[in-house]
Amino acid sequence: MDFYHLLKPLTDKLYRTAFSLIPDDLQAEQLVIDSLNAYLIKDKKHILALGEIDSMAKKDLLLKRRQAFKVILKYMGEIGVRRSTQLKDQMIRTRPVEFDAFYRLEPKVRLVLSLRYDLQFTAEEIEDIVGMPRYEVIEKLHNGRFLLTTTLNPSVTA
């Protein structure tokens, strides 16, 4: 098994997260590629320290995969939020109509919601991934849920 096989099970989740930031197939694919490249360039020491993946116990392999996943998501968040802001006008035309309320949210809120509800990360893990204090993560989760709820069901009140 090589480094590719370590990350292969993560590709679908990485793409879904990228698409939640930038709802365009080509842009989401490019975001995944850019995030992986950032990981390969900036975290070369960690990758080389992995050693022989074949000889790892399954538990160690899963732990290493989860750690790599978090770091890649960190880079994806940094790159994706900036790129989403740059492509804001283009995204208005390309975002999926059935998820319009979600894509109207600011990129950091979409990222935090995706990490929590799609990828099932805890608030503490999200705090590490997005590099913001826990109170801000919880605030974005709360505000994002509230905005989605009130947009999808206007009869809901605070």
C-alpha positions as CSV (number, residue, x, y, z in Angstrom):
1,M,0.0,0.0,0.0
2,D,1.3,3.5,-0.8
3,F,0.3,7.0,0.1
4,Y,-2.3,7.0,-2.7
5,H,-4.1,4.1,-1.0
6,L,-4.0,5.9,2.3
7,L,-5.9,8.8,0.9
8,K,-8.1,7.1,-1.7
9,P,-11.0,6.4,0.8
10,L,-11.1,10.1,1.6
11,T,-11.6,11.5,-2.0
12,D,-15.4,11.4,-2.0
13,K,-15.6,13.2,1.3
14,L,-13.0,15.8,0.2
15,Y,-15.0,16.4,-3.0
16,R,-18.3,16.8,-1.1
17,T,-16.6,19.3,1.2
18,A,-15.1,21.2,-1.7
19,F,-18.5,21.3,-3.5
20,S,-20.0,22.7,-0.3
21,L,-17.6,25.6,-0.6
22,I,-17.7,26.0,-4.4
23,P,-20.8,24.5,-6.0
24,D,-19.1,23.9,-9.4
25,D,-17.8,20.5,-10.5
26,L,-14.6,21.7,-12.1
27,Q,-13.8,24.3,-9.3
28,A,-14.5,21.7,-6.6
29,E,-12.2,19.2,-8.3
30,Q,-9.5,21.8,-8.6
31,L,-10.0,22.7,-4.9
32,V,-9.4,19.1,-3.9
33,I,-6.3,18.9,-6.1
34,D,-4.9,22.2,-4.7
35,S,-5.6,21.0,-1.1
36,L,-3.8,17.8,-1.7
37,N,-0.9,19.6,-3.3
38,A,-0.7,22.0,-0.3
39,Y,-0.6,19.0,2.0
40,L,2.1,17.3,0.0
41,I,4.3,20.4,-0.2
42,K,3.8,21.8,3.4
43,D,3.6,18.5,5.3
44,K,6.3,16.5,3.6
45,K,7.9,15.7,6.9
46,H,4.7,14.1,8.2
47,I,4.3,12.1,5.0
48,L,7.9,10.8,5.0
49,A,7.4,9.9,8.7
50,L,4.6,7.6,7.8
51,G,7.1,5.0,6.8
52,E,5.8,1.7,5.5
53,I,2.0,2.0,5.4
54,D,1.8,-1.8,4.7
55,S,3.3,-2.7,8.0
56,M,0.9,-0.5,10.1
57,A,-1.8,-2.0,12.2
58,K,-5.3,-1.2,11.0
59,K,-5.9,1.1,14.0
60,D,-2.7,3.0,13.3
61,L,-3.6,3.3,9.6
62,L,-7.0,4.7,10.4
63,L,-5.5,7.1,12.9
64,K,-2.9,8.3,10.3
65,R,-5.7,8.6,7.7
66,R,-7.8,10.7,10.0
67,Q,-4.9,13.0,10.9
68,A,-4.1,13.5,7.2
69,F,-7.8,14.1,6.4
70,K,-7.9,16.9,9.0
71,V,-4.8,18.6,7.7
72,I,-6.0,18.4,4.1
73,L,-9.4,19.8,5.2
74,K,-7.5,22.7,6.9
75,Y,-5.8,23.6,3.7
76,M,-9.1,23.1,1.8
77,G,-10.8,25.5,4.2
78,E,-8.1,28.2,3.8
79,I,-8.0,27.9,0.0
80,G,-11.7,27.3,-0.5
81,V,-13.0,30.2,1.6
82,R,-10.8,32.7,-0.3
83,R,-11.7,31.1,-3.7
84,S,-15.4,31.1,-2.9
85,T,-15.2,34.8,-2.1
86,Q,-13.4,35.4,-5.4
87,L,-15.9,33.4,-7.4
88,K,-19.0,34.8,-5.6
89,D,-20.6,36.3,-8.7
90,Q,-20.0,33.1,-10.8
91,M,-21.4,30.9,-8.0
92,I,-24.7,32.8,-8.1
93,R,-25.3,31.5,-11.5
94,T,-24.0,27.9,-11.0
95,R,-25.2,27.0,-7.5
96,P,-27.8,24.2,-7.3
97,V,-31.3,25.7,-7.1
98,E,-32.5,23.0,-4.6
99,F,-29.8,24.0,-2.1
100,D,-30.0,27.8,-2.7
101,A,-30.5,28.5,1.0
102,F,-27.3,26.7,1.9
103,Y,-25.2,28.3,-0.8
104,R,-26.4,31.8,0.3
105,L,-24.6,31.3,3.6
106,E,-21.1,32.7,3.9
107,P,-18.3,30.2,3.0
108,K,-17.0,29.8,6.6
109,V,-20.5,28.9,7.8
110,R,-21.0,26.4,4.9
111,L,-17.6,24.9,5.8
112,V,-18.4,24.5,9.5
113,L,-21.9,23.0,8.8
114,S,-20.4,20.6,6.3
115,L,-17.7,19.5,8.7
116,R,-20.2,19.0,11.5
117,Y,-23.2,17.5,9.7
118,D,-21.7,15.8,6.7
119,L,-18.3,14.6,8.0
120,Q,-19.5,14.3,11.7
121,F,-16.6,16.2,13.3
122,T,-16.9,17.4,16.8
123,A,-16.8,21.1,17.7
124,E,-13.3,20.6,19.1
125,E,-12.1,18.9,15.8
126,I,-13.7,21.7,13.7
127,E,-11.9,24.2,15.9
128,D,-8.6,22.6,15.0
129,I,-9.4,22.3,11.3
130,V,-10.7,25.8,10.6
131,G,-8.4,27.6,13.1
132,M,-11.1,29.5,15.0
133,P,-12.0,29.5,18.7
134,R,-14.6,27.0,19.8
135,Y,-17.2,29.8,20.6
136,E,-16.9,31.0,17.0
137,V,-17.4,27.5,15.7
138,I,-20.5,27.0,17.9
139,E,-21.8,30.5,16.9
140,K,-21.4,29.6,13.2
141,L,-23.1,26.3,13.7
142,H,-26.0,27.9,15.5
143,N,-26.4,30.9,13.1
144,G,-26.1,28.6,10.1
145,R,-28.8,26.3,11.4
146,F,-31.0,29.2,12.3
147,L,-30.6,30.9,8.9
148,L,-31.4,27.6,7.1
149,T,-34.4,26.9,9.3
150,T,-35.9,30.4,8.9
151,T,-35.2,30.5,5.1
152,L,-36.7,27.0,4.5
153,N,-39.6,27.6,6.9
154,P,-40.5,31.3,7.3
155,S,-43.0,30.5,10.0
156,V,-40.2,29.7,12.5
157,T,-39.4,32.5,14.9
158,A,-36.4,33.1,17.1
